[in-house]
Amino acid sequence: MPNVTANGITHHYEQQGAGEPLILIPYLAADNACYAFQVADYAKHFACISLDLRGTGESASSEEPYSTEDLADDVAAAMAALKIKRAHVIGLSLGAAVGMWLAAKHRDRVVSLSLHSGWDRSDPFLKTVVQGWQVMAGGLSDVAGMVIQGIFPWCFTPELYAAKPEYIESLADFVRGRPRQTLEAFILQSGAVMEHDATAALSSITAPTQITFGRHDLVTSTRFAQPLTQAIPTSELHVFADCSHAPIYENVAAFNEVSLAFLKRHAG
């Protein structure tokens, strides 16, 4: 089990494939395995390094509140410890929030940036949704159960639930089978989501940037498209017409095709 110490915290990671480094940053309450459907394709072209953020997977937890900016500094420190000078960076949701801070503060380390279902700063609607997840997690005393009952409906369209209930259940089984996140760790991580505000830093991003959304996403809807694309002059936008918050699961083929084409275009 490979580990690396970053900012005094032990971080677990997994590496697959060969080629230019590609850092994959997980979303809220997830560990490195969340990109399993993507790494299978990405690893044919890149050396994929999938991290467990602090307080998730097999990484150590933090006892004090932290920010998405702090998580970006963790990723930069992990890259330095692994002797990765520069890498492509991809993140969905919380991973996108961390990725934008990484590209803004550590520009020399980011070759290209992929921000999927991201947002520039948390607005009252997003904060209310995440607060609801915190309440549910506390009531259930079970983060995995909250993810399945509370977060899944925001990630997938009603059409997917109706057409492929067995697929939804397989994703639920996947969540139940991953290392357990403690309630305390989830509260800290979701707190970082609610306090996210990278608006002042976005103009510092110089890496080529892909920004994508699901057309049916409500949590980080296309209301965030204009603030991101206007602030990041090197960006391009794509909207997945049939998806909600998690195109990485709802339309794997389309997501992998679009995201991998961008990565390959900026490789070399």
C-alpha positions in Angstrom: 0.0 0.0 0.0 1.9 3.1 -1.2 1.8 6.1 1.1 3.4 9.6 1.0 3.7 12.2 3.8 2.4 15.6 2.7 2.2 18.6 5.1 2.7 16.2 8.0 -0.2 13.9 7.0 0.1 10.4 5.7 -1.6 10.2 2.3 -2.4 6.9 0.5 -2.3 6.8 -3.2 -2.5 4.3 -6.1 -0.6 4.4 -9.4 -1.5 2.8 -12.7 -0.2 3.1 -16.2 2.8 4.8 -17.7 3.5 8.1 -19.4 3.1 11.7 -18.3 1.8 12.0 -14.7 -2.0 12.5 -14.2 -3.1 13.4 -10.7 -6.8 12.4 -9.9 -8.3 14.2 -7.0 -11.5 12.6 -5.4 -14.8 14.2 -4.6 -16.6 14.5 -1.3 -16.6 11.4 0.9 -14.7 9.4 -1.7 -11.4 7.7 -1.9 -9.0 7.1 -4.8 -11.1 4.3 -6.3 -13.8 6.8 -7.3 -12.2 7.1 -10.8 -12.1 3.4 -11.5 -14.1 3.7 -14.7 -11.8 6.4 -16.0 -8.4 5.1 -14.9 -9.0 2.0 -17.1 -8.8 4.2 -20.1 -6.5 7.0 -18.9 -3.8 4.5 -17.8 -3.3 3.5 -21.4 -1.8 6.9 -22.0 -0.8 8.4 -18.7 0.7 7.4 -15.3 -2.4 7.8 -13.2 -1.8 8.8 -9.5 -5.1 8.6 -7.6 -4.9 10.2 -4.1 -6.8 9.7 -0.9 -7.4 13.2 0.5 -6.9 13.7 4.2 -9.6 12.0 6.2 -10.7 9.7 3.4 -9.7 6.2 2.2 -6.5 5.1 3.9 -5.1 8.6 4.5 -4.7 10.0 8.0 -7.3 12.4 9.3 -7.0 16.0 10.3 -8.5 17.1 13.7 -8.7 20.8 12.8 -10.9 22.5 10.2 -9.2 23.0 6.8 -10.0 24.5 3.5 -10.0 23.4 -0.2 -6.8 25.6 -0.5 -5.2 23.5 2.3 -6.1 20.3 0.3 -4.5 21.8 -2.8 -1.3 22.4 -0.7 -1.5 18.7 0.4 -1.6 17.6 -3.3 1.3 19.9 -4.2 3.4 18.5 -1.2 2.5 15.0 -2.2 3.7 15.7 -5.8 7.0 17.1 -4.4 7.5 14.1 -2.1 6.9 11.7 -5.1 9.3 13.8 -7.2 6.6 14.7 -9.7 7.6 18.1 -11.1 4.6 18.6 -13.3 1.4 16.8 -14.0 -2.0 16.9 -15.6 -4.7 17.4 -12.9 -8.3 16.2 -12.9 -11.0 16.6 -10.3 -14.7 16.3 -10.0 -16.8 18.3 -7.6 -14.6 18.7 -4.4 -11.7 17.4 -6.6 -12.4 20.3 -9.0 -12.4 22.8 -6.2 -9.0 21.5 -5.0 -7.7 21.4 -8.5 -8.4 25.1 -9.2 -6.5 26.1 -6.1 -3.6 23.8 -7.1 -3.4 25.3 -10.5 -3.7 28.9 -9.2 -1.1 28.6 -6.4 1.3 26.1 -7.9 1.1 27.0 -11.6 4.5 25.5 -12.5 3.2 22.0 -11.4 0.1 21.9 -13.6 0.4 20.9 -17.3 -3.4 20.9 -17.9 -6.4 21.2 -15.6 -9.7 19.4 -15.8 -12.5 20.8 -13.7 -15.7 18.6 -13.8 -18.8 19.7 -11.9 -16.9 22.4 -10.2 -17.8 25.8 -8.8 -16.0 29.1 -8.1 -17.5 29.7 -4.6 -20.2 28.2 -2.6 -23.6 29.9 -2.8 -26.5 29.7 -0.4 -28.2 26.9 -2.3 -25.0 24.7 -2.4 -24.4 25.3 1.3 -28.0 24.3 2.2 -27.7 21.1 0.2 -24.4 20.1 1.9 -25.7 21.1 5.3 -28.6 18.6 4.7 -26.0 15.9 4.0 -24.3 16.7 7.3 -27.6 16.4 9.2 -28.4 13.1 7.5 -24.9 11.7 8.1 -25.3 12.6 11.8 -28.7 11.0 12.0 -27.6 7.8 10.4 -24.2 7.8 12.0 -23.1 6.3 8.7 -21.4 8.3 6.0 -21.7 5.6 3.4 -25.4 5.3 4.0 -25.8 9.0 3.7 -23.9 9.0 0.4 -26.3 6.4 -1.0 -29.6 7.9 0.3 -28.6 11.6 0.4 -26.0 12.3 -2.2 -26.8 9.8 -5.0 -30.1 11.5 -5.9 -28.2 14.7 -6.6 -25.6 12.9 -8.7 -27.9 10.9 -11.1 -30.9 11.7 -13.2 -34.3 10.2 -12.4 -34.1 8.5 -15.8 -31.0 6.6 -14.7 -32.7 5.4 -11.6 -35.7 4.2 -13.6 -33.7 2.6 -16.5 -30.9 1.0 -14.6 -31.8 0.3 -10.9 -29.3 -2.6 -10.8 -26.6 -0.2 -11.9 -27.5 2.2 -9.1 -27.4 -0.7 -6.6 -24.0 -1.8 -7.9 -22.7 1.7 -7.3 -24.2 1.6 -3.8 -22.4 -1.7 -3.2 -19.2 -0.1 -4.3 -19.6 2.7 -1.8 -20.3 0.3 1.0 -17.2 -1.7 0.1 -14.7 1.2 0.3 -12.8 2.2 3.5 -15.2 3.9 5.9 -15.0 7.6 6.4 -15.7 8.7 10.0 -18.5 11.2 10.7 -16.0 13.6 12.1 -13.9 13.5 9.0 -16.9 14.0 6.8 -18.0 17.0 8.8 -14.6 18.6 8.3 -14.4 17.8 4.6 -17.9 19.0 3.9 -17.2 22.1 5.9 -14.4 22.8 3.4 -16.9 22.4 0.6 -19.3 24.9 2.1 -16.5 27.5 2.7 -14.9 27.1 -0.8 -14.2 30.4 -2.5 -11.5 30.6 -5.1 -12.8 33.6 -7.0 -9.8 35.8 -6.2 -7.4 33.0 -7.4 -8.9 31.9 -10.6 -7.3 34.6 -12.8 -3.9 33.1 -11.7 -4.6 29.9 -13.6 -2.6 29.7 -16.8 -2.8 26.0 -17.6 -5.1 24.9 -20.4 -8.4 24.1 -18.6 -11.4 21.9 -19.5 -14.6 22.8 -17.6 -17.6 20.4 -17.8 -21.0 20.2 -16.3 -24.0 17.8 -16.4 -27.0 19.6 -18.0 -29.3 18.3 -15.2 -27.0 19.0 -12.3 -28.5 21.2 -9.6 -25.8 21.2 -7.0 -23.1 22.6 -9.2 -25.2 23.5 -12.2 -24.3 25.5 -15.3 -24.9 28.7 -13.2 -21.2 28.3 -12.4 -20.1 28.0 -16.0 -19.8 31.7 -16.7 -17.9 32.7 -13.5 -15.4 29.9 -14.2 -14.9 30.4 -18.0 -14.7 34.2 -17.7 -12.1 34.0 -14.9 -9.9 31.4 -16.5 -9.0 32.7 -20.0 -7.4 29.4 -21.0 -10.6 27.4 -20.5 -13.0 25.5 -22.7 -16.5 24.4 -21.8 -18.4 21.1 -22.4 -21.9 20.2 -21.1 -23.0 16.6 -20.9 -26.6 16.8 -22.1 -27.9 13.6 -20.4 -26.1 13.8 -17.1 -26.5 15.2 -13.6 -23.6 15.9 -11.2 -21.7 12.7 -11.9 -21.1 12.1 -15.6 -18.2 9.9 -14.7 -20.8 7.2 -13.8 -23.9 8.3 -15.7 -22.3 8.3 -19.1 -18.9 6.7 -18.8 -18.2 6.4 -22.5 -19.0 10.1 -23.3 -17.2 11.4 -20.3 -14.0 9.3 -21.0 -14.0 10.3 -24.6 -14.3 14.0 -24.0 -12.0 14.2 -21.0 -9.3 11.9 -22.5 -9.3 13.8 -25.8 -8.5 17.0 -23.9 -5.8 15.3 -21.9 -4.2 13.9 -25.0 -4.4 17.2 -26.8 -2.3 18.8 -24.1 0.2 16.0 -23.6 3.8 16.0 -24.9 
